[in-house]
Amino acid sequence: MNIHKLSLQLAAENYPIIIGTGLIGEAGGEVHLPHFRAKTGVLITNETVAGLYLEAAQEFFRRAEYDLQPIVIPDGEQYKNREVLFSLYEQMFEAGLQRDSFVCALGGGVVGDLAGFAASTYMRGLDLVHLPTTLLAQVDSAIGGKNGINLPVGKNLIGTFYQPRAVISDVNLLATLPDDEFFSGLGEVVKYALIVGNDFVSFLEMNFREIMERVPKILANMVHYCCRIKADFVARDEKEQLGVRAILNLGHTMAHALETVFAYQEMKHGLAVAKGLAFAALVSLEAGTLSENEFRQVMELFRLFELDVSPPPAVDDEQLLTVMMRDKKMTAESLNMILLRSIGQPFLYSKVSRELLQAAFAKWRSGMAAG
Ligand SMILES: NC(=O)c1ccc[n+]([C@@H]2O[C@H](COP(=O)([O-])OP(=O)(O)OC[C@H]3O[C@@H](n4cnc5c(N)ncnc54)[C@H](O)[C@@H]3O)[C@@H](O)[C@H]2O)c1
């Protein structure tokens, strides 16, 4: 077992993030579970992940003398909704959960967001542990305490900030992840590289073959790097009120617009983020904050990881622009967007005009960011 540990330090609490190879499947990994007051709880997962890892996860808890009842939900973003949420509450009631019981989320971001929200609201909050099973969840959604469900009118509109007692990421589980889901996670990984630059960019450049081949030891290093970066931003601005955590939204203005226009199921989050990062780099180039040389280095990272950052073919740019301008980050006549001064130097730019976005679109359409 190859193990990395870090602690997310918040004003009121700390919790461990454990990343390793074989943490769930091999005896010994369970020592990293926190101490829960009760021996009982529920393990929330979806049909796909249950088929692959439910037994191993139950065994993992049994070894630590916890007895968890499984709750299996359907697989898909379209189920991150109020109907499934309320069916969770009912099953949690039937399982006899008490105030001291706990919830385990075993799955990707959809399971994590739903189970996290259910845990934060059922009986005014139960202990929570995340066992993320997608790359995206291990590097991003399981870290930092955000959760939520979608409404028919928009994504993630209902949710809370609710920190887990621990996050335990076993990179061996990523072996079964479909390629498009793996690439989706890599979109977020490249985002972290653009945010911090230097060491992490060099790590990715040196190890990209092993990463693409999903060599567990290297994946564990990579996930550890990402979690360290995210934990640092979250620790400095837990509830996204100081403009620090907002830096993690690099690439997300365009990503959210793409997800909206393409209806979430058709555009995987991390793949939308990769395109959004390329677009943010183009806006930075147009705004004169990023040099052509740095822009080429950004594109090189996408090429290395075979991330398609070309503009989506069948979409009206004006439609995307309208969705972006409707974004909550809009002020009177311009948009707030995270741009780049260079790799490793993101900043909040509050003067992104419609004209600037149109100019970036024109460059994107001309094939300047092809990935
Ligand atoms: N809370 C946050 O901070 C945050 C951050 C980013 C994204 N999100 C949310 O995360 C969700 C996307 O998460 P995701 O990309 O993990 O998608 P997902 O949860 O839908 O998982 C993707 C697919 O992979 C399958 N899967 C999961 N683990 C697997 C494994 N080990 N082997 C084989 N298949 C496996 C799932 O069943 C699913 O079909 C979105 O709802 C998004 O809004 C939340």
The ligand as an ORCA input file, in Angstrom:
! r2SCAN-3c Opt
* xyz 0 1
  N     -19.306     19.193     -4.807
  C     -18.382     19.698     -5.575
  O     -17.513     20.453     -5.132
  C     -18.361     19.330     -7.038
  C     -17.253     19.678     -7.834
  C     -17.244     19.257     -9.167
  C     -18.302     18.506     -9.671
  N     -19.338     18.205     -8.871
  C     -20.454     17.391     -9.353
  O     -19.950     16.094     -9.631
  C     -20.769     15.462    -10.612
  C     -19.900     14.793    -11.638
  O     -19.146     13.811    -10.979
  P     -18.412     12.642    -11.782
  O     -17.692     13.226    -12.931
  O     -17.666     11.848    -10.789
  O     -19.630     11.846    -12.422
  P     -20.531     10.613    -11.899
  O     -20.676     10.653    -10.466
  O     -21.757     10.656    -12.753
  O     -19.656      9.346    -12.312
  C     -19.372      9.139    -13.655
  C     -19.707      7.718    -14.100
  O     -18.686      6.831    -13.652
  C     -19.276      5.708    -12.965
  N     -18.281      5.280    -11.996
  C     -17.964      5.853    -10.818
  N     -16.902      5.249    -10.273
  C     -16.542      4.267    -11.112
  C     -15.499      3.306    -11.102
  N     -14.563      3.295    -10.148
  N     -15.442      2.419    -12.119
  C     -16.352      2.465    -13.134
  N     -17.334      3.368    -13.210
  C     -17.433      4.256    -12.201
  C     -20.553      6.280    -12.416
  O     -21.465      5.248    -12.130
  C     -21.008      7.181    -13.554
  O     -21.648      6.428    -14.553
  C     -21.659     16.556    -11.164
  O     -22.945     16.415    -10.641
  C     -21.042     17.837    -10.646
  O     -21.996     18.862    -10.441
  C     -19.386     18.579     -7.564
*
